[in-house]
Amino acid sequence: MKVLLTCLSRSWGGLEMYSILTARQLIKNNIETELLCYKNSRVHTDAVNCNIPVVESNYKNYFQLSGYLNVSGILKKNKYDIIHCQTSKDLWLIVPSLKISMLDTPKQMGSYIIKKDFLHKWIYTRLNLALAISNVIAKNLVDTTPLTTGKIELLHNSIDTGLFNPETVDRNLVRKEFRINDNELLIGMMARFSPGKGHEEFILAAHDLLRKYDNLRFMITGEPSKGEDNYAAKIKTMAAGLDILDKIIFTGYRKDTPEVLAALDIFVFPSHAEAFGIALAEALSMGKPSVCSNSDGVLDIAVDKETSFLFEKKNWMDLKEKLEQLITNENLRIEFGKAARKRAVEIFDINIFTTRLIGIYNKLIESS
């Protein structure tokens, strides 16, 4: 079996990291895999560092003939059994390239798009299957694309629960680095700096809680997406204006995600809209109690009053009140943490995902 994964993105977040993880898992299971990406993008750099064979694309805009010709030649030469597109945007390169190369329809997986016009119908007729990473995405595919339910399958994103294991990760490494005392509760969120990730609600809730509790520290891990440095500066200015900069740690981008999560006492996932939420699944795997917005793909991961408290999205007062319940109840934090780890291992483990994905590939090949 020969697989081409595509991830045409210059950003670096959950989607891009997951593309790398998927490629590594397929290679680990002896599936011949290559990754189509932009040259010198973060995806390209990380793939090369992980010894993932890459296929470089010069595709920049829709209807770019040189991009189509480049990829059509690659597709014709390499004869992939499966083309697995990580985003719907990638389909606008892959489908015309297939048409130019006059290849038979491959087995493709894509995410969603939001129109049902003639061009989109032409694009989507070439898909054999779309993988939905959450129930909200499955519904969105039916509502907004020409796809029918028979061409959609739910396959949650996953995480390496062996890597994200509270029993094997030192909780104190990051706490010592940032001088977090043993008697301080560390509350953190992990997301790129981008509007809609909930940074404002996190800052406002932190400000209000710090007026009542003197044993709290807060941590924000992540970096701005391309072109969003101003938003990151705005969030830091907001914290400074509320006079809480001394209580909030901005770590920037970190590669030691398990260690960062291990340092936390409570994880916050305040995103306004999320297809899934890899960081949240990782926090569950690390046995962290959490407070999450009650929206979209979060509902596939967190279980209200079992692993987490759900709060009304964009409502920082509700976020603060839910956080306070965990701040004041250590036993509840422990209870939620145990349930979180159990759920992650049973549902979101990477080996479960990989077995299912390879099974889907084989089924599509057999039916072709």
ZIQUIGI-V29729 format. One line per field, one symbol per residue. ss: DSSP state (~ for helix, > for strand, _ for the rest). burial: I if it has 9 or more other C-alpha atoms within 8 Angstrom, else O. Layout:
BEGIN
ss = ???
burial = ???
END
This chain:
BEGIN
ss = _>>>>>_______~~~~~~~~~~~~~~~___>>>>>>>___~~~~~~~~____>>>>_______~~~~~~~~~~~~~~___>>>>__~~~~~~~~~~~~~~_____>>>________~~~~~~~_____>>>__~~~~~~~~~~____~~~>>>____>____________~~~~~~_______>>>>>>__>_____~~~~~~~~~~~~_____>>>>>>__>____~~~~~~~~~~~~~___~~~>>>>>____~~~~~~~__>>>>________~~~~~~~~___>>>>>____~~~~__>___>>>>____~~~~~~~~~~~~__~~~~~~~~~~~~~~~~~~_>~~~~~~~~~~~~~~~~~~_
burial = OIIIIIIIIIIIOIOIIIIIOIIIIIIOOOIIIIIIIIOOIIIIIIIIOOOIIIOOIIIOOOOIOOIIIIIIIOIIOOOIIIIIIIIIOIIIIIIIIIOIIOOOOIIIIIIIOOOIOOOIIOIIOIIIIIIIIIIIIIOIIIOIIIIOOOIIIIIIIIIIIOOIIIOOIOIOIIIOOOOIOOOIIIIIIIIIIIOOIIIOIIIIIIIIIIOOOOOIIIIIIIIIIOOIIOIIOOIIOIIIOOOIIOOIIOIOOOOOOIIIIIIIIIIIIIIIIIIIIIIIIIIIIIIIIIIIIIIIIIIIIIIOOIIIIIIIIIIIOIIIOIIIOIOOOOOOIIIIIIIIIIIIIOOIIIOIIIOIIIOOIOOIIOOO
END
